[in-house]
Amino acid sequence: MLSGGKIDMKTAYNGAMADPEAFAKKVHLLWVGVGTEEPERMHAGIVRLHDSLTEAHVKHLFYESPGTSHEWQTWRRDLKEFAPLLFQK
């Protein structure tokens, strides 16, 4: 799953994202969010996921909530950005 600190999207998640185009037809919106003040290991893991998705050309949106950790404000900001996207075609 990890190769050189990156997630191998061909094998991760049971290969669900191995074919980015097929994945995009099934999952119309993949959201990845994190607070900038999360514990280092957690923040680094989410950023690594984002970087690996980008490198594998898996369509997704990444949002970092400035100055927050794993708390209500982080979730609130993510929801504010994410919810309107659910109603777009």
PyMOL commands that set and color helices and strands:
alter all, ss='L'
color gray80, all
select helices_A, chain A and resi 12-15+20-26+40-55+72-87
alter helices_A, ss='H'
color red, helices_A
select strands_A, chain A and resi 2-3+6-7+31-35+61-65
alter strands_A, ss='S'
color yellow, strands_A
deselect
rebuild
show_as cartoon
